[in-house]
């Protein structure tokens, strides 16, 4: 029975984990432009549909909204405020002079959110939609499959690593290796924190509160760089 459970978990991770890296690398490095954006979009759709399809077809699970039954929203708020403050401090103290505004403006234009109004709409999507999707993919599904293979402690670290890899590719586009390493370490620590919160509360929403506030801080820094 244990072998039967581990095999499908490995296959599920093999099918899912490379997708965000392939999407980001295609859009930013290999084929910037329509081809890369198309691959990025396909990867996003795969990330959304594959976990829920796997869960329903192979795990025979029942859908839910990951209800908050054991608390954790207050901790999520506190963690999010700390993370947001850390993002802001890191930006103004370390990264402000290291990011090329022209490269960032070019990428933002490529994404179609170069104006302040569209930037706000894009930020709202990432804060309120994309962050939920990432909690669903990386905490609920990836972490859950890693737990089937390794147990919670190791699963937290591995799922955080899977979450971090595509962020490394994205950040490396704008920062030098030293600051890429620092930013990636921050993402990894955040991934560990949110994964731990999921194992503690068994709901994506406490981690999402923290995630959304961290993303809010990131987009506030982006606003300062682009429009002020």
Residue pairs with C-beta under 8 A, 6 or more apart in sequence:
5 148
6 148
6 149
8 58
9 145
9 146
9 148
9 149
10 149
12 54
12 58
12 141
12 145
13 142
13 145
13 146
13 149
13 162
15 50
16 46
16 47
16 50
16 51
16 137
16 141
16 142
17 142
17 162
19 43
19 46
19 47
19 50
20 43
20 47
20 165
20 166
21 165
21 166
21 169
22 39
22 43
23 39
23 40
23 41
23 42
23 43
23 44
23 47
23 166
24 40
24 166
24 169
24 170
25 169
26 35
26 36
26 39
26 40
26 43
27 36
27 37
27 39
27 40
28 36
28 107
28 169
28 170
28 173
29 169
29 173
30 36
31 39
32 110
33 110
37 110
47 133
47 137
48 133
48 137
51 136
51 137
51 140
51 141
52 63
54 141
55 61
55 63
55 141
56 63
66 136
66 140
66 202
66 203
66 204
66 205
67 203
68 201
68 203
68 205
68 206
69 202
69 203
70 200
70 201
70 202
70 203
71 201
71 206
72 197
72 200
72 201
72 203
72 205
72 206
73 205
73 206
73 209
75 197
75 206
76 197
76 205
76 206
76 207
76 208
76 209
76 210
77 209
77 210
77 213
79 193
79 197
79 209
79 210
80 209
80 210
80 211
80 212
80 213
80 214
81 213
83 190
83 193
83 210
83 213
83 214
83 217
84 213
84 214
84 216
84 217
85 217
86 186
87 186
87 214
87 217
87 218
87 221
88 217
88 220
88 221
90 182
90 183
90 186
91 221
91 224
94 179
94 182
95 175
95 179
95 183
95 221
96 225
98 175
98 176
98 179
99 174
99 175
99 225
100 174
101 225
101 226
103 173
103 174
104 174
104 222
104 225
104 226
105 114
105 226
107 173
107 174
108 114
108 119
108 222
108 226
111 122
112 118
112 122
113 119
113 121
113 122
116 223
116 227
119 219
119 222
119 223
119 226
119 227
123 215
123 216
123 219
123 222
123 223
126 215
126 219
127 212
127 215
127 216
127 219
128 212
130 215
131 208
131 211
131 212
131 215
132 204
132 208
134 163
134 211
135 194
135 198
135 204
135 205
135 207
135 208
135 211
136 204
138 159
138 162
138 163
138 191
138 194
138 195
139 159
139 194
139 195
139 198
139 204
139 207
140 198
140 204
142 159
142 162
142 163
143 155
143 156
143 159
143 195
143 198
143 199
146 154
146 155
146 158
146 159
147 155
147 199
149 155
150 158
152 199
155 195
155 199
156 192
156 195
156 196
156 199
157 192
159 191
159 195
160 188
160 191
160 192
160 195
161 188
161 191
163 187
163 188
163 191
163 195
164 184
164 187
164 188
164 191
167 183
167 184
167 187
168 180
168 184
168 187
171 179
171 180
171 183
171 184
171 187
172 180
175 183
190 210
190 211
190 214
193 207
193 210
194 207
194 210
194 211
195 207
197 206
197 207
197 210
198 204
198 206
198 207
200 206
